[in-house]
């Protein structure tokens, strides 16, 4: 009878089952629909423990909660009014850690993408999957998927004669 080694069997039994947050599960579902290949969840061997990793494409995905990672401009990222100083320091620390992790991974040849919680809530799975596929198949080093509208383009200077079609007093 071929029994697994006791330490290997007990280690597997002691390991907690994989648990994904709702935003992580939504991102995983959208990614699986794209058929981009094998992936790993919660890769503890990489800096920052990326939520999803596509080894064949050298892509690390982080699914960030808008509150905990303080997604500026997002309604989900409000600062609590109680003990405001603590929360602001906490959010600054989280953002600094996130930037460090992304930088280290990129220096080691990984491409990174951050999927915001608001995107997993407001985007259809097909659109989220399309965004992920576009990044994975493209050549960008880093990207972010969010449900917020893009920032406005820099305005062009007003011509010397004023705005065309406007009446001058």
C-alpha positions as CSV (number, residue, x, y, z in Angstrom):
1,X,0.0,0.0,0.0
2,X,1.4,3.4,-1.0
3,X,0.7,6.0,1.6
4,X,1.8,9.6,1.4
5,X,4.5,10.7,3.8
6,X,2.9,11.6,7.2
7,X,4.3,15.2,7.2
8,X,3.0,15.8,3.6
9,X,-0.5,14.5,4.4
10,X,-0.8,16.4,7.7
11,X,0.4,19.6,6.1
12,X,-2.2,19.3,3.3
13,X,-4.9,18.6,5.9
14,X,-3.9,21.5,8.1
15,X,-3.8,24.0,5.2
16,X,-7.0,26.1,5.2
17,X,-9.1,26.0,2.1
18,X,-8.6,28.8,-0.4
19,X,-11.0,31.7,0.4
20,X,-11.5,34.6,-2.0
21,X,-13.1,37.9,-1.2
22,X,-16.1,38.8,-3.4
23,X,-14.0,41.2,-5.6
24,X,-11.3,38.5,-6.0
25,X,-13.9,36.0,-7.0
26,X,-15.4,38.3,-9.5
27,X,-12.0,39.0,-11.0
28,X,-11.1,35.3,-11.1
29,X,-14.4,34.5,-12.8
30,X,-13.9,37.2,-15.4
31,X,-10.3,36.1,-16.0
32,X,-11.3,32.4,-16.4
33,X,-13.8,33.4,-19.1
34,X,-11.0,34.9,-21.1
35,X,-9.2,31.5,-21.4
36,X,-5.8,33.1,-20.8
37,X,-4.2,30.0,-19.3
38,X,-3.2,28.5,-16.0
39,X,-3.2,30.8,-13.0
40,X,-2.4,30.8,-9.3
41,X,-4.3,32.4,-6.4
42,X,-2.5,34.1,-3.5
43,X,1.1,33.4,-4.7
44,X,2.9,33.4,-1.3
45,X,6.3,33.0,-3.1
46,X,6.0,36.5,-4.7
47,X,6.5,39.8,-2.9
48,X,3.1,41.2,-1.7
49,X,1.3,37.9,-2.3
50,X,-0.5,38.8,-5.5
51,X,-4.1,37.7,-5.6
52,X,-3.9,36.2,-9.0
53,X,-0.8,35.3,-11.0
54,X,-0.4,34.2,-14.7
55,X,3.1,32.7,-14.7
56,X,3.2,32.1,-18.4
57,X,2.5,35.8,-19.1
58,X,4.6,37.1,-16.1
59,X,1.6,39.0,-14.8
60,X,0.7,39.7,-11.2
61,X,-2.8,40.9,-10.4
62,X,-3.8,42.6,-7.2
63,X,-7.5,43.1,-6.3
64,X,-7.6,46.1,-4.0
65,X,-10.5,47.0,-1.8
66,X,-11.3,50.7,-2.4
67,X,-11.6,51.4,1.4
68,X,-8.4,49.7,2.6
69,X,-6.2,50.9,-0.3
70,X,-8.0,54.3,-0.3
71,X,-9.0,54.7,-3.9
72,X,-9.1,58.4,-4.3
73,X,-12.3,59.7,-5.7
74,X,-14.2,56.5,-5.1
75,X,-17.3,56.5,-2.9
76,X,-16.2,53.3,-1.3
77,X,-13.0,55.0,0.0
78,X,-14.4,57.4,2.6
79,X,-12.3,58.2,5.6
80,X,-14.1,57.4,8.9
81,X,-14.8,60.4,11.0
82,X,-13.9,58.7,14.2
83,X,-10.1,58.6,14.9
84,X,-9.5,60.3,11.5
85,X,-5.7,60.7,12.1
86,X,-5.3,57.0,12.7
87,X,-7.1,56.1,9.5
88,X,-5.3,58.7,7.3
89,X,-1.9,57.3,8.6
90,X,-3.1,53.7,7.9
91,X,-4.2,54.5,4.4
92,X,-0.9,56.3,3.7
93,X,1.0,53.3,5.0
94,X,-1.1,50.9,2.8
95,X,-0.5,53.0,-0.3
96,X,3.2,53.3,0.3
97,X,3.4,49.5,0.8
98,X,1.4,48.9,-2.4
99,X,3.8,51.2,-4.4
100,X,6.8,49.4,-3.0
101,X,5.4,45.9,-3.8
102,X,4.6,46.9,-7.4
103,X,8.0,48.4,-7.9
104,X,9.9,45.4,-6.6
105,X,7.8,43.0,-8.8
106,X,8.4,45.1,-11.9
107,X,12.1,45.2,-11.2
108,X,12.1,41.4,-11.2
109,X,10.4,41.2,-14.6
110,X,6.7,41.0,-13.6
111,X,4.0,43.1,-15.1
112,X,1.4,44.3,-12.6
113,X,-2.2,45.2,-12.7
114,X,-4.4,46.5,-9.9
115,X,-8.2,45.8,-10.1
116,X,-10.2,48.0,-7.9
117,X,-13.2,46.8,-5.9
118,X,-15.4,49.4,-7.6
119,X,-14.6,47.9,-11.0
120,X,-15.7,44.4,-9.8
121,X,-19.0,45.8,-8.5
122,X,-19.9,48.1,-11.4
123,X,-18.5,46.4,-14.5
124,X,-20.1,43.5,-16.3
125,X,-17.9,40.4,-16.1
126,X,-17.4,40.5,-19.9
127,X,-16.1,44.1,-19.8
128,X,-13.8,43.3,-16.9
129,X,-12.5,40.2,-18.7
130,X,-11.8,42.3,-21.8
131,X,-9.8,44.8,-19.8
132,X,-7.8,42.1,-18.2
133,X,-7.2,40.4,-21.6
134,X,-6.1,43.7,-23.1
135,X,-3.5,44.2,-20.4
136,X,-2.2,40.6,-20.4
137,X,-1.9,40.5,-24.2
138,X,-0.5,44.0,-24.5
139,X,3.0,45.2,-23.5
140,X,2.2,47.6,-20.7
141,X,4.3,47.3,-17.5
142,X,1.4,48.4,-15.2
143,X,-2.3,49.2,-15.4
144,X,-5.2,49.8,-13.2
145,X,-8.8,48.8,-13.7
146,X,-11.3,51.1,-12.1
147,X,-15.0,52.1,-12.4
148,X,-14.2,55.7,-12.0
149,X,-14.3,57.9,-15.2
150,X,-10.8,58.8,-16.6
151,X,-9.4,62.1,-15.4
152,X,-10.3,65.0,-17.8
153,X,-7.8,65.7,-20.5
154,X,-5.7,68.9,-20.1
155,X,-7.7,71.8,-21.5
156,X,-6.3,73.5,-24.5
157,X,-5.6,77.2,-24.2
158,X,-8.3,79.6,-25.3
159,X,-7.4,81.2,-28.7
160,X,-6.7,84.9,-28.7
161,X,-10.0,85.8,-30.2
162,X,-11.9,83.9,-27.5
163,X,-14.0,80.8,-27.9
164,X,-15.3,80.3,-31.4
165,X,-19.0,80.8,-31.6
166,X,-19.2,82.7,-28.3
167,X,-20.5,86.2,-28.2
168,X,-18.1,88.9,-26.9
169,X,-19.6,91.7,-24.8
